[in-house]
Amino acid sequence: MTILLDILSWLLLVGGGFLIFTGALGMLRFPDFFTRLHAASVTETLGVWAILAGLMLQSGFTQASLKLLLIAVVMFVTGPTATHALAKAALHGKLKPLGVERD
């Protein structure tokens, strides 16, 4: 049973790291603010959840798992909220998305 938990934990850790890496790559490669924001927010949310889930499996049912779960909940709430606030501020600042004509 412990081997199965270790394998699942490492799959989550490596998968989360890959997602965060692809988000960082998207930040470098995408052409405008809104596509970069999308790449960062989606991969950050899922990547952090995967990494924290892998760490929870590694730590077992302890106080550390509860702390990791609380961090995951905070990240789940604040990540999309911050992304929405940044996108709304950019739109109010008259930043145009690529390919959209505005007056």
Biopython code that builds the backbone (N, CA, C, O; Angstrom):
import numpy as np
from Bio.PDB.StructureBuilder import StructureBuilder

atoms = [
    (1, "MET", "N", (0.817, -1.200, 0.000)),
    (1, "MET", "CA", (0.000, 0.000, 0.000)),
    (1, "MET", "C", (0.863, 1.268, 0.000)),
    (1, "MET", "O", (0.512, 2.258, -0.641)),
    (2, "THR", "N", (1.985, 1.236, 0.714)),
    (2, "THR", "CA", (2.832, 2.417, 0.749)),
    (2, "THR", "C", (3.495, 2.674, -0.601)),
    (2, "THR", "O", (3.745, 3.825, -0.960)),
    (3, "ILE", "N", (3.780, 1.611, -1.348)),
    (3, "ILE", "CA", (4.373, 1.804, -2.672)),
    (3, "ILE", "C", (3.375, 2.489, -3.591)),
    (3, "ILE", "O", (3.751, 3.361, -4.375)),
    (4, "LEU", "N", (2.109, 2.104, -3.505)),
    (4, "LEU", "CA", (1.064, 2.726, -4.320)),
    (4, "LEU", "C", (0.905, 4.210, -3.967)),
    (4, "LEU", "O", (0.763, 5.050, -4.856)),
    (5, "LEU", "N", (0.928, 4.525, -2.677)),
    (5, "LEU", "CA", (0.846, 5.930, -2.255)),
    (5, "LEU", "C", (2.057, 6.733, -2.717)),
    (5, "LEU", "O", (1.926, 7.888, -3.123)),
    (6, "ASP", "N", (3.237, 6.115, -2.653)),
    (6, "ASP", "CA", (4.436, 6.810, -3.133)),
    (6, "ASP", "C", (4.362, 7.079, -4.630)),
    (6, "ASP", "O", (4.711, 8.169, -5.082)),
    (7, "ILE", "N", (3.914, 6.101, -5.396)),
    (7, "ILE", "CA", (3.802, 6.284, -6.845)),
    (7, "ILE", "C", (2.786, 7.368, -7.168)),
    (7, "ILE", "O", (3.053, 8.241, -7.994)),
    (8, "LEU", "N", (1.630, 7.324, -6.529)),
    (8, "LEU", "CA", (0.606, 8.338, -6.765)),
    (8, "LEU", "C", (1.088, 9.718, -6.337)),
    (8, "LEU", "O", (0.830, 10.710, -7.018)),
    (9, "SER", "N", (1.781, 9.778, -5.216)),
    (9, "SER", "CA", (2.310, 11.050, -4.727)),
    (9, "SER", "C", (3.310, 11.633, -5.713)),
    (9, "SER", "O", (3.243, 12.819, -6.032)),
    (10, "TRP", "N", (4.225, 10.823, -6.192)),
    (10, "TRP", "CA", (5.229, 11.328, -7.130)),
    (10, "TRP", "C", (4.616, 11.693, -8.472)),
    (10, "TRP", "O", (5.080, 12.628, -9.124)),
    (11, "LEU", "N", (3.590, 10.978, -8.896)),
    (11, "LEU", "CA", (2.894, 11.368, -10.125)),
    (11, "LEU", "C", (2.253, 12.749, -9.974)),
    (11, "LEU", "O", (2.310, 13.570, -10.889)),
    (12, "LEU", "N", (1.648, 12.997, -8.824)),
    (12, "LEU", "CA", (1.050, 14.304, -8.578)),
    (12, "LEU", "C", (2.109, 15.404, -8.495)),
    (12, "LEU", "O", (1.917, 16.495, -9.032)),
    (13, "LEU", "N", (3.212, 15.121, -7.831)),
    (13, "LEU", "CA", (4.283, 16.113, -7.704)),
    (13, "LEU", "C", (4.908, 16.448, -9.060)),
    (13, "LEU", "O", (5.118, 17.617, -9.382)),
    (14, "VAL", "N", (5.199, 15.426, -9.839)),
    (14, "VAL", "CA", (5.799, 15.656, -11.155)),
    (14, "VAL", "C", (4.800, 16.321, -12.093)),
    (14, "VAL", "O", (5.162, 17.221, -12.851)),
    (15, "GLY", "N", (3.532, 15.878, -12.045)),
    (15, "GLY", "CA", (2.501, 16.499, -12.875)),
    (15, "GLY", "C", (2.275, 17.955, -12.520)),
    (15, "GLY", "O", (2.118, 18.791, -13.410)),
    (16, "GLY", "N", (2.257, 18.271, -11.243)),
    (16, "GLY", "CA", (2.104, 19.657, -10.816)),
    (16, "GLY", "C", (3.285, 20.510, -11.231)),
    (16, "GLY", "O", (3.112, 21.649, -11.665)),
    (17, "GLY", "N", (4.476, 19.968, -11.101)),
    (17, "GLY", "CA", (5.661, 20.689, -11.547)),
    (17, "GLY", "C", (5.641, 20.936, -13.046)),
    (17, "GLY", "O", (6.040, 22.005, -13.508)),
    (18, "PHE", "N", (5.175, 19.950, -13.806)),
    (18, "PHE", "CA", (5.063, 20.112, -15.257)),
    (18, "PHE", "C", (4.043, 21.187, -15.607)),
    (18, "PHE", "O", (4.277, 22.000, -16.501)),
    (19, "LEU", "N", (2.921, 21.195, -14.910)),
    (19, "LEU", "CA", (1.911, 22.218, -15.179)),
    (19, "LEU", "C", (2.436, 23.619, -14.878)),
    (19, "LEU", "O", (2.201, 24.548, -15.650)),
    (20, "ILE", "N", (3.132, 23.774, -13.783)),
    (20, "ILE", "CA", (3.672, 25.089, -13.449)),
    (20, "ILE", "C", (4.753, 25.493, -14.452)),
    (20, "ILE", "O", (4.859, 26.667, -14.808)),
    (21, "PHE", "N", (5.548, 24.537, -14.904)),
    (21, "PHE", "CA", (6.550, 24.835, -15.924)),
    (21, "PHE", "C", (5.894, 25.279, -17.231)),
    (21, "PHE", "O", (6.351, 26.238, -17.852)),
    (22, "THR", "N", (4.839, 24.599, -17.653)),
    (22, "THR", "CA", (4.165, 24.997, -18.893)),
    (22, "THR", "C", (3.500, 26.359, -18.741)),
    (22, "THR", "O", (3.422, 27.111, -19.712)),
    (23, "GLY", "N", (3.021, 26.692, -17.550)),
    (23, "GLY", "CA", (2.474, 28.024, -17.314)),
    (23, "GLY", "C", (3.538, 29.099, -17.431)),
    (23, "GLY", "O", (3.292, 30.169, -17.988)),
    (24, "ALA", "N", (4.718, 28.815, -16.907)),
    (24, "ALA", "CA", (5.825, 29.761, -17.026)),
    (24, "ALA", "C", (6.262, 29.899, -18.482)),
    (24, "ALA", "O", (6.602, 30.993, -18.931)),
    (25, "LEU", "N", (6.253, 28.807, -19.204)),
    (25, "LEU", "CA", (6.585, 28.854, -20.625)),
    (25, "LEU", "C", (5.541, 29.656, -21.398)),
    (25, "LEU", "O", (5.884, 30.396, -22.319)),
    (26, "GLY", "N", (4.275, 29.513, -21.028)),
    (26, "GLY", "CA", (3.217, 30.297, -21.652)),
    (26, "GLY", "C", (3.371, 31.786, -21.378)),
    (26, "GLY", "O", (3.056, 32.616, -22.231)),
    (27, "MET", "N", (3.854, 32.119, -20.191)),
    (27, "MET", "CA", (4.110, 33.527, -19.875)),
    (27, "MET", "C", (5.165, 34.120, -20.812)),
    (27, "MET", "O", (5.107, 35.301, -21.151)),
    (28, "LEU", "N", (6.103, 33.314, -21.215)),
    (28, "LEU", "CA", (7.153, 33.800, -22.105)),
    (28, "LEU", "C", (6.724, 33.798, -23.573)),
    (28, "LEU", "O", (7.149, 34.657, -24.346)),
    (29, "ARG", "N", (5.892, 32.844, -23.955)),
    (29, "ARG", "CA", (5.608, 32.646, -25.372)),
    (29, "ARG", "C", (4.351, 33.344, -25.892)),
    (29, "ARG", "O", (4.297, 33.697, -27.071)),
    (30, "PHE", "N", (3.357, 33.548, -25.058)),
    (30, "PHE", "CA", (2.102, 34.115, -25.555)),
    (30, "PHE", "C", (2.254, 35.600, -25.863)),
    (30, "PHE", "O", (3.080, 36.281, -25.254)),
    (31, "PRO", "N", (1.451, 36.109, -26.819)),
    (31, "PRO", "CA", (1.711, 37.441, -27.351)),
    (31, "PRO", "C", (1.206, 38.628, -26.534)),
    (31, "PRO", "O", (1.827, 39.690, -26.572)),
    (32, "ASP", "N", (0.112, 38.489, -25.802)),
    (32, "ASP", "CA", (-0.419, 39.672, -25.122)),
    (32, "ASP", "C", (-0.741, 39.365, -23.663)),
    (32, "ASP", "O", (-0.639, 38.227, -23.204)),
    (33, "PHE", "N", (-1.128, 40.412, -22.960)),
    (33, "PHE", "CA", (-1.362, 40.331, -21.518)),
    (33, "PHE", "C", (-2.431, 39.303, -21.159)),
    (33, "PHE", "O", (-2.250, 38.527, -20.220)),
    (34, "PHE", "N", (-3.536, 39.290, -21.892)),
    (34, "PHE", "CA", (-4.663, 38.441, -21.514)),
    (34, "PHE", "C", (-4.374, 36.954, -21.735)),
    (34, "PHE", "O", (-4.790, 36.120, -20.931)),
    (35, "THR", "N", (-3.670, 36.616, -22.809)),
    (35, "THR", "CA", (-3.325, 35.207, -23.010)),
    (35, "THR", "C", (-2.265, 34.766, -22.010)),
    (35, "THR", "O", (-2.278, 33.622, -21.556)),
    (36, "ARG", "N", (-1.357, 35.653, -21.666)),
    (36, "ARG", "CA", (-0.362, 35.323, -20.635)),
    (36, "ARG", "C", (-1.014, 35.139, -19.275)),
    (36, "ARG", "O", (-0.650, 34.243, -18.514)),
    (37, "LEU", "N", (-1.973, 35.989, -18.983)),
    (37, "LEU", "CA", (-2.699, 35.885, -17.718)),
    (37, "LEU", "C", (-3.469, 34.573, -17.632)),
    (37, "LEU", "O", (-3.511, 33.934, -16.581)),
    (38, "HIS", "N", (-4.072, 34.183, -18.737)),
    (38, "HIS", "CA", (-4.823, 32.925, -18.775)),
    (38, "HIS", "C", (-3.884, 31.735, -18.562)),
    (38, "HIS", "O", (-4.189, 30.828, -17.787)),
    (39, "ALA", "N", (-2.747, 31.744, -19.250)),
    (39, "ALA", "CA", (-1.795, 30.640, -19.110)),
    (39, "ALA", "C", (-1.302, 30.518, -17.675)),
    (39, "ALA", "O", (-1.187, 29.416, -17.138)),
    (40, "ALA", "N", (-1.018, 31.640, -17.072)),
    (40, "ALA", "CA", (-0.492, 31.604, -15.709)),
    (40, "ALA", "C", (-1.551, 31.167, -14.707)),
    (40, "ALA", "O", (-1.260, 30.379, -13.807)),
    (41, "SER", "N", (-2.772, 31.668, -14.849)),
    (41, "SER", "CA", (-3.778, 31.394, -13.822)),
    (41, "SER", "C", (-4.276, 29.955, -13.858)),
    (41, "SER", "O", (-4.437, 29.333, -12.808)),
    (42, "VAL", "N", (-4.517, 29.427, -15.033)),
    (42, "VAL", "CA", (-5.055, 28.065, -15.123)),
    (42, "VAL", "C", (-4.027, 27.043, -14.652)),
    (42, "VAL", "O", (-4.335, 26.165, -13.846)),
    (43, "THR", "N", (-2.807, 27.164, -15.161)),
    (43, "THR", "CA", (-1.800, 26.175, -14.787)),
    (43, "THR", "C", (-1.347, 26.334, -13.340)),
    (43, "THR", "O", (-0.983, 25.354, -12.690)),
    (44, "GLU", "N", (-1.369, 27.555, -12.839)),
    (44, "GLU", "CA", (-0.969, 27.776, -11.443)),
    (44, "GLU", "C", (-1.958, 27.121, -10.487)),
    (44, "GLU", "O", (-1.560, 26.466, -9.523)),
    (45, "THR", "N", (-3.236, 27.298, -10.754)),
    (45, "THR", "CA", (-4.253, 26.738, -9.851)),
    (45, "THR", "C", (-4.182, 25.217, -9.816)),
    (45, "THR", "O", (-4.130, 24.623, -8.739)),
    (46, "LEU", "N", (-4.177, 24.588, -10.978)),
    (46, "LEU", "CA", (-4.152, 23.130, -11.012)),
    (46, "LEU", "C", (-2.795, 22.582, -10.576)),
    (46, "LEU", "O", (-2.729, 21.555, -9.902)),
    (47, "GLY", "N", (-1.717, 23.260, -10.955)),
    (47, "GLY", "CA", (-0.386, 22.799, -10.566)),
    (47, "GLY", "C", (-0.164, 22.834, -9.071)),
    (47, "GLY", "O", (0.392, 21.897, -8.498)),
    (48, "VAL", "N", (-0.595, 23.909, -8.436)),
    (48, "VAL", "CA", (-0.453, 24.012, -6.973)),
    (48, "VAL", "C", (-1.296, 22.950, -6.276)),
    (48, "VAL", "O", (-0.850, 22.338, -5.306)),
    (49, "TRP", "N", (-2.506, 22.732, -6.767)),
    (49, "TRP", "CA", (-3.352, 21.685, -6.175)),
    (49, "TRP", "C", (-2.694, 20.317, -6.302)),
    (49, "TRP", "O", (-2.709, 19.535, -5.351)),
    (50, "ALA", "N", (-2.118, 20.019, -7.460)),
    (50, "ALA", "CA", (-1.477, 18.716, -7.647)),
    (50, "ALA", "C", (-0.266, 18.569, -6.730)),
    (50, "ALA", "O", (-0.081, 17.518, -6.116)),
    (51, "ILE", "N", (0.550, 19.598, -6.632)),
    (51, "ILE", "CA", (1.727, 19.523, -5.765)),
    (51, "ILE", "C", (1.320, 19.377, -4.302)),
    (51, "ILE", "O", (1.895, 18.567, -3.574)),
    (52, "LEU", "N", (0.342, 20.149, -3.876)),
    (52, "LEU", "CA", (-0.092, 20.044, -2.477)),
    (52, "LEU", "C", (-0.747, 18.697, -2.188)),
    (52, "LEU", "O", (-0.584, 18.162, -1.091)),
    (53, "ALA", "N", (-1.481, 18.140, -3.145)),
    (53, "ALA", "CA", (-2.067, 16.805, -2.953)),
    (53, "ALA", "C", (-0.971, 15.749, -2.843)),
    (53, "ALA", "O", (-1.067, 14.835, -2.025)),
    (54, "GLY", "N", (0.070, 15.874, -3.666)),
    (54, "GLY", "CA", (1.194, 14.946, -3.563)),
    (54, "GLY", "C", (1.910, 15.061, -2.231)),
    (54, "GLY", "O", (2.318, 14.052, -1.656)),
    (55, "LEU", "N", (2.066, 16.279, -1.736)),
    (55, "LEU", "CA", (2.694, 16.467, -0.425)),
    (55, "LEU", "C", (1.824, 15.924, 0.706)),
    (55, "LEU", "O", (2.332, 15.395, 1.695)),
    (56, "MET", "N", (0.496, 16.062, 0.548)),
    (56, "MET", "CA", (-0.403, 15.506, 1.571)),
    (56, "MET", "C", (-0.309, 13.989, 1.619)),
    (56, "MET", "O", (-0.356, 13.392, 2.694)),
    (57, "LEU", "N", (-0.176, 13.369, 0.454)),
    (57, "LEU", "CA", (-0.018, 11.911, 0.442)),
    (57, "LEU", "C", (1.308, 11.502, 1.071)),
    (57, "LEU", "O", (1.383, 10.475, 1.747)),
    (58, "GLN", "N", (2.346, 12.288, 0.857)),
    (58, "GLN", "CA", (3.649, 11.980, 1.445)),
    (58, "GLN", "C", (3.637, 12.135, 2.967)),
    (58, "GLN", "O", (4.282, 11.362, 3.675)),
    (59, "SER", "N", (2.908, 13.127, 3.467)),
    (59, "SER", "CA", (2.936, 13.383, 4.907)),
    (59, "SER", "C", (2.004, 12.468, 5.691)),
    (59, "SER", "O", (2.153, 12.330, 6.906)),
    (60, "GLY", "N", (1.049, 11.846, 5.015)),
    (60, "GLY", "CA", (0.102, 10.986, 5.725)),
    (60, "GLY", "C", (-0.973, 11.817, 6.407)),
    (60, "GLY", "O", (-1.117, 13.009, 6.132)),
    (61, "PHE", "N", (-1.724, 11.184, 7.295)),
    (61, "PHE", "CA", (-2.810, 11.874, 7.993)),
    (61, "PHE", "C", (-2.249, 12.517, 9.259)),
    (61, "PHE", "O", (-2.331, 11.951, 10.349)),
    (62, "THR", "N", (-1.673, 13.718, 9.092)),
    (62, "THR", "CA", (-1.054, 14.422, 10.210)),
    (62, "THR", "C", (-1.526, 15.869, 10.207)),
    (62, "THR", "O", (-2.343, 16.275, 9.380)),
    (63, "GLN", "N", (-0.998, 16.627, 11.141)),
    (63, "GLN", "CA", (-1.311, 18.043, 11.209)),
    (63, "GLN", "C", (-0.765, 18.773, 9.984)),
    (63, "GLN", "O", (-1.337, 19.770, 9.543)),
    (64, "ALA", "N", (0.323, 18.282, 9.448)),
    (64, "ALA", "CA", (0.898, 18.891, 8.240)),
    (64, "ALA", "C", (-0.064, 18.781, 7.058)),
    (64, "ALA", "O", (-0.150, 19.697, 6.239)),
    (65, "SER", "N", (-0.785, 17.669, 6.968)),
    (65, "SER", "CA", (-1.771, 17.508, 5.886)),
    (65, "SER", "C", (-2.897, 18.528, 6.008)),
    (65, "SER", "O", (-3.371, 19.059, 5.004)),
    (66, "LEU", "N", (-3.314, 18.794, 7.211)),
    (66, "LEU", "CA", (-4.357, 19.794, 7.424)),
    (66, "LEU", "C", (-3.863, 21.183, 7.015)),
    (66, "LEU", "O", (-4.604, 21.950, 6.401)),
    (67, "LYS", "N", (-2.631, 21.500, 7.350)),
    (67, "LYS", "CA", (-2.061, 22.791, 6.960)),
    (67, "LYS", "C", (-1.942, 22.892, 5.437)),
    (67, "LYS", "O", (-2.229, 23.941, 4.859)),
    (68, "LEU", "N", (-1.521, 21.812, 4.792)),
    (68, "LEU", "CA", (-1.424, 21.806, 3.333)),
    (68, "LEU", "C", (-2.801, 21.959, 2.694)),
    (68, "LEU", "O", (-2.937, 22.625, 1.668)),
    (69, "LEU", "N", (-3.814, 21.352, 3.287)),
    (69, "LEU", "CA", (-5.173, 21.495, 2.773)),
    (69, "LEU", "C", (-5.663, 22.931, 2.905)),
    (69, "LEU", "O", (-6.324, 23.448, 2.005)),
    (70, "LEU", "N", (-5.345, 23.572, 4.015)),
    (70, "LEU", "CA", (-5.729, 24.973, 4.192)),
    (70, "LEU", "C", (-5.013, 25.878, 3.187)),
    (70, "LEU", "O", (-5.605, 26.828, 2.674)),
    (71, "ILE", "N", (-3.752, 25.586, 2.909)),
    (71, "ILE", "CA", (-3.030, 26.345, 1.885)),
    (71, "ILE", "C", (-3.681, 26.145, 0.527)),
    (71, "ILE", "O", (-3.814, 27.099, -0.240)),
    (72, "ALA", "N", (-4.090, 24.915, 0.218)),
    (72, "ALA", "CA", (-4.739, 24.632, -1.062)),
    (72, "ALA", "C", (-6.053, 25.383, -1.196)),
    (72, "ALA", "O", (-6.362, 25.901, -2.269)),
    (73, "VAL", "N", (-6.830, 25.449, -0.124)),
    (73, "VAL", "CA", (-8.103, 26.182, -0.167)),
    (73, "VAL", "C", (-7.865, 27.672, -0.377)),
    (73, "VAL", "O", (-8.569, 28.316, -1.154)),
    (74, "VAL", "N", (-6.870, 28.217, 0.319)),
    (74, "VAL", "CA", (-6.549, 29.635, 0.145)),
    (74, "VAL", "C", (-6.093, 29.910, -1.287)),
    (74, "VAL", "O", (-6.505, 30.904, -1.886)),
    (75, "MET", "N", (-5.258, 29.049, -1.835)),
    (75, "MET", "CA", (-4.805, 29.223, -3.215)),
    (75, "MET", "C", (-5.956, 29.079, -4.207)),
    (75, "MET", "O", (-5.992, 29.776, -5.221)),
    (76, "PHE", "N", (-6.889, 28.185, -3.920)),
    (76, "PHE", "CA", (-8.036, 27.973, -4.801)),
    (76, "PHE", "C", (-8.928, 29.214, -4.846)),
    (76, "PHE", "O", (-9.540, 29.497, -5.876)),
    (77, "VAL", "N", (-9.005, 29.941, -3.761)),
    (77, "VAL", "CA", (-9.841, 31.142, -3.709)),
    (77, "VAL", "C", (-9.095, 32.365, -4.241)),
    (77, "VAL", "O", (-9.645, 33.136, -5.027)),
    (78, "THR", "N", (-7.850, 32.540, -3.814)),
    (78, "THR", "CA", (-7.150, 33.773, -4.152)),
    (78, "THR", "C", (-6.581, 33.808, -5.567)),
    (78, "THR", "O", (-6.476, 34.885, -6.153)),
    (79, "GLY", "N", (-6.214, 32.669, -6.124)),
    (79, "GLY", "CA", (-5.643, 32.647, -7.466)),
    (79, "GLY", "C", (-6.600, 33.163, -8.531)),
    (79, "GLY", "O", (-6.264, 34.118, -9.232)),
    (80, "PRO", "N", (-7.780, 32.567, -8.677)),
    (80, "PRO", "CA", (-8.732, 33.082, -9.666)),
    (80, "PRO", "C", (-9.230, 34.486, -9.352)),
    (80, "PRO", "O", (-9.518, 35.255, -10.269)),
    (81, "THR", "N", (-9.335, 34.830, -8.080)),
    (81, "THR", "CA", (-9.779, 36.177, -7.716)),
    (81, "THR", "C", (-8.758, 37.217, -8.154)),
    (81, "THR", "O", (-9.128, 38.259, -8.695)),
    (82, "ALA", "N", (-7.491, 36.948, -7.930)),
    (82, "ALA", "CA", (-6.440, 37.869, -8.351)),
    (82, "ALA", "C", (-6.377, 37.977, -9.871)),
    (82, "ALA", "O", (-6.155, 39.061, -10.410)),
    (83, "THR", "N", (-6.571, 36.861, -10.557)),
    (83, "THR", "CA", (-6.567, 36.883, -12.016)),
    (83, "THR", "C", (-7.717, 37.723, -12.550)),
    (83, "THR", "O", (-7.543, 38.503, -13.487)),
    (84, "HIS", "N", (-8.872, 37.565, -11.962)),
    (84, "HIS", "CA", (-10.037, 38.361, -12.379)),
    (84, "HIS", "C", (-9.788, 39.849, -12.129)),
    (84, "HIS", "O", (-10.109, 40.684, -12.975)),
    (85, "ALA", "N", (-9.223, 40.176, -10.983)),
    (85, "ALA", "CA", (-8.947, 41.576, -10.659)),
    (85, "ALA", "C", (-7.933, 42.178, -11.636)),
    (85, "ALA", "O", (-8.091, 43.322, -12.063)),
    (86, "LEU", "N", (-6.899, 41.420, -11.989)),
    (86, "LEU", "CA", (-5.912, 41.915, -12.945)),
    (86, "LEU", "C", (-6.520, 42.128, -14.331)),
    (86, "LEU", "O", (-6.248, 43.137, -14.982)),
    (87, "ALA", "N", (-7.336, 41.188, -14.775)),
    (87, "ALA", "CA", (-7.964, 41.321, -16.089)),
    (87, "ALA", "C", (-8.930, 42.502, -16.118)),
    (87, "ALA", "O", (-8.973, 43.250, -17.094)),
    (88, "LYS", "N", (-9.693, 42.663, -15.060)),
    (88, "LYS", "CA", (-10.636, 43.784, -15.005)),
    (88, "LYS", "C", (-9.908, 45.126, -14.958)),
    (88, "LYS", "O", (-10.337, 46.089, -15.595)),
    (89, "ALA", "N", (-8.820, 45.192, -14.213)),
    (89, "ALA", "CA", (-8.040, 46.431, -14.161)),
    (89, "ALA", "C", (-7.427, 46.746, -15.525)),
    (89, "ALA", "O", (-7.362, 47.909, -15.923)),
    (90, "ALA", "N", (-6.982, 45.722, -16.234)),
    (90, "ALA", "CA", (-6.424, 45.953, -17.566)),
    (90, "ALA", "C", (-7.496, 46.454, -18.528)),
    (90, "ALA", "O", (-7.229, 47.339, -19.340)),
    (91, "LEU", "N", (-8.696, 45.903, -18.447)),
    (91, "LEU", "CA", (-9.782, 46.361, -19.313)),
    (91, "LEU", "C", (-10.189, 47.792, -18.973)),
    (91, "LEU", "O", (-10.457, 48.588, -19.873)),
    (92, "HIS", "N", (-10.238, 48.122, -17.695)),
    (92, "HIS", "CA", (-10.560, 49.493, -17.294)),
    (92, "HIS", "C", (-9.452, 50.470, -17.675)),
    (92, "HIS", "O", (-9.711, 51.657, -17.874)),
    (93, "GLY", "N", (-8.235, 49.983, -17.775)),
    (93, "GLY", "CA", (-7.114, 50.807, -18.198)),
    (93, "GLY", "C", (-6.994, 50.902, -19.710)),
    (93, "GLY", "O", (-5.996, 51.402, -20.230)),
    (94, "LYS", "N", (-8.012, 50.422, -20.415)),
    (94, "LYS", "CA", (-8.085, 50.501, -21.875)),
    (94, "LYS", "C", (-7.037, 49.645, -22.584)),
    (94, "LYS", "O", (-6.645, 49.961, -23.708)),
    (95, "LEU", "N", (-6.587, 48.584, -21.957)),
    (95, "LEU", "CA", (-5.686, 47.651, -22.618)),
    (95, "LEU", "C", (-6.509, 46.766, -23.544)),
    (95, "LEU", "O", (-7.471, 46.138, -23.102)),
    (96, "LYS", "N", (-6.150, 46.709, -24.802)),
    (96, "LYS", "CA", (-6.905, 45.953, -25.781)),
    (96, "LYS", "C", (-6.396, 44.532, -25.886)),
    (96, "LYS", "O", (-5.188, 44.319, -25.989)),
    (97, "PRO", "N", (-7.292, 43.549, -25.864)),
    (97, "PRO", "CA", (-6.860, 42.180, -26.165)),
    (97, "PRO", "C", (-6.436, 42.100, -27.636)),
    (97, "PRO", "O", (-6.934, 42.855, -28.470)),
    (98, "LEU", "N", (-5.544, 41.212, -27.938)),
    (98, "LEU", "CA", (-5.032, 41.044, -29.294)),
    (98, "LEU", "C", (-6.181, 40.632, -30.214)),
    (98, "LEU", "O", (-6.886, 39.664, -29.932)),
    (99, "GLY", "N", (-6.369, 41.363, -31.309)),
    (99, "GLY", "CA", (-7.396, 41.029, -32.290)),
    (99, "GLY", "C", (-8.745, 41.654, -32.025)),
    (99, "GLY", "O", (-9.699, 41.352, -32.742)),
    (100, "VAL", "N", (-8.870, 42.514, -31.025)),
    (100, "VAL", "CA", (-10.140, 43.159, -30.718)),
    (100, "VAL", "C", (-10.016, 44.643, -31.041)),
    (100, "VAL", "O", (-9.092, 45.319, -30.588)),
    (101, "GLU", "N", (-10.959, 45.132, -31.831)),
    (101, "GLU", "CA", (-10.973, 46.548, -32.173)),
    (101, "GLU", "C", (-11.834, 47.285, -31.163)),
    (101, "GLU", "O", (-12.971, 46.892, -30.902)),
    (102, "ARG", "N", (-11.284, 48.369, -30.587)),
    (102, "ARG", "CA", (-12.035, 49.189, -29.641)),
    (102, "ARG", "C", (-11.947, 50.638, -30.065)),
    (102, "ARG", "O", (-10.979, 51.056, -30.701)),
    (103, "ASP", "N", (-12.961, 51.396, -29.709)),
    (103, "ASP", "CA", (-12.944, 52.841, -30.012)),
    (103, "ASP", "C", (-12.257, 53.606, -28.926)),
    (103, "ASP", "O", (-12.148, 54.829, -29.006)),
]
sb = StructureBuilder()
sb.init_structure("model")
sb.init_model(0)
sb.init_chain("A")
sb.init_seg("    ")
for serial, (resi, resn, name, xyz) in enumerate(atoms, 1):
    if name == "N":
        sb.init_residue(resn, " ", resi, " ")
    sb.init_atom(name, np.array(xyz, "f"), 0.0, 1.0, " ", f" {name:<3s}", serial, name[0])
structure = sb.get_structure()
